[in-house]
Amino acid sequence: MKRIGIQDIGLAVCLVLLAVIAFRPSGVVGGRLREWKDERKVLARYREEWGEAAANRRSVLGGGDAPQTIFEFSDYRCPFCRSSHETVNGWVASGEARVVLVHVPLSDRSAQAARAAICAEKQGAFVRMHDHLMTNEDWETGDVDWESVAIVAGVPAGTLLVRCLNAAATTERLARDAALADRWRITATPTFVSEHARIVGAASEADLTKLLRR
């Protein structure tokens, strides 16, 4: 039987110390475990709040008969949100999922655009305004006449739209979206969330497989 020498003991001590360092909360492994646990908690929160979060939302791309729902946390001036637009439309066209838009404006102009989208939504024209805001730049600089933008987008304009843009109800709606983003720990746009996964950054075709867990 081999006798345990000082070198063996020293090696064992080193290994134990390395393991302690790695697995402590600030260590590499410990930090990754903490992140994994936090991620699981957030996903569990998604599932708990899923039905309530999706209820009564009309900023929706796709039909209600789609078997699954994906939330997109988005900002109309975010370049990655804009570059994802056609891909997201493809997801919707597949019929596999509907996409619920949650407005997370990161600038005053983005907030104005989000208000315009919400007000179009109230007139049953969200998709038209959303497509226009994502694919045009006529609203991004200078003084914007949102009635004119609505007309170009094919959205009913007039007194109803103007009143809605600055209405307290529209402000409250944006606040609810911001609260949902905070509760679900959304820190970047776009972020796509399903009951199975969360993906941050520009959308790809492969992401739909992960989100729907095919």
C-alpha angles and dihedrals in degrees: 000000000000114000117231109245134200091261091055091050091047091051092049091049090050091051091050092049091048090050092049091049093046096047099042114104092260094044127098097255095034091050092049091049090051091051090049092050091048090050091052091050091051092049089050089052090052091055093047093051099033100104095043093046093052096043119109094359115141099178086096135141112206136017129303090241092070108118096228139033129220123191117216116198102203148171119203093222095047108113093210091051090052094047089051094054099094092043091052090048087054090054089053093045089055088067091225097109144008119223121225113204117220112191115229104168113191097191139033092256091049088052090053090052091048089052090051090051092049091049091049088050090058088058094048092254103104096123093054094050092043092052091048095049092048096048105034137061101201090107101044102084140031127009108334125209100207092192089061091047089051092051092051089048092051094248122139108259132190138083095334092057094044093051092046095053093068099025121130089234090060091050090050091050091054089048091053090051090049090049091052091050090050094047092050092045095241108172104165142036131269100031119163119203131188131165087266108039150004122224124188123201139025113350124247133186090251091057091069090063091053094045095048095036092222 
